[in-house]
Amino acid sequence: MDSDVADAGAAHGAALPAGGIAIVVGSSGGIGSALLARLSAQPRFNSVLGLGRRGSPPLDLTDEASIAEAACQIQALGADVRLIVDASGILHAEGLSPEKSWRDLDAVQLAKAFAVNAIGPALLMKHFLPLLPRQGRSVFATLSARVGSIADNRLGGWYGYRASKAALNQLVRTAAIELGRRQPAALCVALHPGTVATSLSSPFVKAGLDVQTPEQAAGRLLDVIDRLPPGSSGGFFDHRGDPVPW
Ligand SMILES: NC(=O)c1ccc[n+]([C@@H]2O[C@H](COP(=O)([O-])OP(=O)(O)OC[C@H]3O[C@@H](n4cnc5c(N)ncnc54)[C@H](OP(=O)(O)O)[C@@H]3O)[C@@H](O)[C@H]2O)c1
């Protein structure tokens, strides 16, 4: 384990049953590739699959058919899907940068942030939550961001990223309620990874911030997932396992 925080809390959660499939969506990204490497190095799952736009089958969050096809191919494997971590997301891209002022608000940029950060993960939940087994513990975790917290918003700015992550949090909460009726031992949560040195964060990291390597963040996130107590479904937790206010 990377963190003593995880050691301290390990007793509170329950590890996922051994075997089955673990999936990382956004496995080409900084955190996603570290999650994939860490999970692949563990003997606990029978197979660990990475999904993304450049994978096979390709999964593009802005193309529901590609999400449905990937879910269909995984279901056809016939094994229990025990863990799905969605590590996809967008903060900046060509023609997209976080807004400093309402003067920067742009309909196309806002729609892009919502498409990747909220609508895409919603469609992932639509097609992948039904794959979680009815028996035994399983987890769907999507990477949100503390800046999506409305209660925690003291600095302003980053309208599209904040609002799309806030929307993601509400989608997680809503899906968790439905999931709880169908698969009571399954958990659906939003996680804040902390500040992590990736291409997403690199233009914005300021001196003095506690910046983790992707490997550290992956270790902490997987520890948090293992420690999620029953009843935590629908929650929003940081990389230490502490709840983040909505
Ligand atoms: N890094 C941080 O400090 C930090 C802090 C708080 C929250 N987060 C959150 O953590 C998550 C991972 O961030 P990261 O830092 O690892 O970012 P990253 O290195 O930029 O990775 C982002 C991932 O999202 C994928 N993606 C983007 N658009 C997609 C689409 N349309 N369809 C499918 N996949 C798509 C990328 O795939 P391609 O390779 O195909 O582009 C890549 O795999 C994000 O949700 C982010 O908001 C990160």
The ligand as a Tripos MOL2 file, in Angstrom:
@<TRIPOS>MOLECULE
LIG
   48    52     1     0     0
SMALL
NO_CHARGES

@<TRIPOS>ATOM
      1 N1         -4.9600   15.1150  -12.5960 N.am      1 LIG1
      2 C1         -5.5680   15.7400  -11.5980 C.2       1 LIG1
      3 O1         -4.9240   16.5160  -10.8420 O.2       1 LIG1
      4 C2         -7.0290   15.5290  -11.3610 C.ar      1 LIG1
      5 C3         -7.6260   16.2150  -10.2710 C.ar      1 LIG1
      6 C4         -8.9930   16.0230  -10.0260 C.ar      1 LIG1
      7 C5         -9.7230   15.1780  -10.8430 C.ar      1 LIG1
      8 N2         -9.1200   14.5370  -11.8930 N.ar      1 LIG1
      9 C6         -9.9490   13.6730  -12.7330 C.3       1 LIG1
     10 O2         -9.3380   12.4060  -12.8970 O.3       1 LIG1
     11 C7         -9.6890   11.8710  -14.1810 C.3       1 LIG1
     12 C8         -8.4250   11.4230  -14.9080 C.3       1 LIG1
     13 O3         -7.6220   12.5710  -15.0920 O.3       1 LIG1
     14 P1         -6.1120   12.4940  -15.6090 P.3       1 LIG1
     15 O4         -5.3900   13.5480  -14.8540 O.co2     1 LIG1
     16 O5         -5.6020   11.1090  -15.6240 O.co2     1 LIG1
     17 O6         -6.3050   13.0300  -17.1070 O.3       1 LIG1
     18 P2         -5.6500   12.5990  -18.4960 P.3       1 LIG1
     19 O7         -4.2660   12.0890  -18.2940 O.co2     1 LIG1
     20 O8         -5.8500   13.7650  -19.4030 O.co2     1 LIG1
     21 O9         -6.5750   11.3640  -18.9630 O.3       1 LIG1
     22 C9         -7.8680   11.5990  -19.3930 C.3       1 LIG1
     23 C10        -8.4260   10.3270  -19.9870 C.3       1 LIG1
     24 O10        -9.7590   10.6150  -20.4540 O.3       1 LIG1
     25 C11        -9.8710   10.0550  -21.7430 C.3       1 LIG1
     26 N3        -10.8890   10.7130  -22.5620 N.ar      1 LIG1
     27 C12       -10.9970   12.0210  -22.8560 C.ar      1 LIG1
     28 N4        -12.0180   12.2050  -23.7060 N.ar      1 LIG1
     29 C13       -12.5540   10.9810  -23.9540 C.ar      1 LIG1
     30 C14       -13.6040   10.5080  -24.7540 C.ar      1 LIG1
     31 N5        -14.3550   11.3310  -25.5170 N.pl3     1 LIG1
     32 N6        -13.8810    9.1880  -24.7650 N.ar      1 LIG1
     33 C15       -13.1350    8.3270  -24.0220 C.ar      1 LIG1
     34 N7        -12.1210    8.7090  -23.2390 N.ar      1 LIG1
     35 C16       -11.8330   10.0290  -23.2220 C.ar      1 LIG1
     36 C17        -8.4980   10.2280  -22.3490 C.3       1 LIG1
     37 O11        -8.3730    9.4140  -23.4900 O.3       1 LIG1
     38 P3         -7.4660    9.8250  -24.7750 P.3       1 LIG1
     39 O12        -6.0870    9.3260  -24.4420 O.co2     1 LIG1
     40 O13        -8.1100    9.1020  -25.8990 O.co2     1 LIG1
     41 O14        -7.5280   11.3190  -24.9050 O.co2     1 LIG1
     42 C18        -7.6310    9.7970  -21.1790 C.3       1 LIG1
     43 O15        -7.5790    8.3900  -21.1330 O.3       1 LIG1
     44 C19       -10.5080   12.9540  -14.8890 C.3       1 LIG1
     45 O16       -11.8730   12.7170  -14.7100 O.3       1 LIG1
     46 C20       -10.1320   14.2120  -14.1430 C.3       1 LIG1
     47 O17       -11.1520   15.1950  -14.2080 O.3       1 LIG1
     48 C21        -7.8040   14.6830  -12.1580 C.ar      1 LIG1
@<TRIPOS>BOND
     1     1     2 1
     2     2     3 2
     3     2     4 1
     4     4     5 ar
     5     4    48 ar
     6     5     6 ar
     7     6     7 ar
     8     7     8 ar
     9     8     9 1
    10     8    48 ar
    11     9    10 1
    12     9    46 1
    13    10    11 1
    14    11    12 1
    15    11    44 1
    16    12    13 1
    17    13    14 1
    18    14    15 2
    19    14    16 1
    20    14    17 1
    21    17    18 1
    22    18    19 2
    23    18    20 1
    24    18    21 1
    25    21    22 1
    26    22    23 1
    27    23    24 1
    28    23    42 1
    29    24    25 1
    30    25    26 1
    31    25    36 1
    32    26    27 ar
    33    26    35 ar
    34    27    28 ar
    35    28    29 ar
    36    29    30 ar
    37    29    35 ar
    38    30    31 1
    39    30    32 ar
    40    32    33 ar
    41    33    34 ar
    42    34    35 ar
    43    36    37 1
    44    36    42 1
    45    37    38 1
    46    38    39 2
    47    38    40 1
    48    38    41 1
    49    42    43 1
    50    44    45 1
    51    44    46 1
    52    46    47 1
@<TRIPOS>SUBSTRUCTURE
     1 LIG1         1 GROUP 0 **** ****
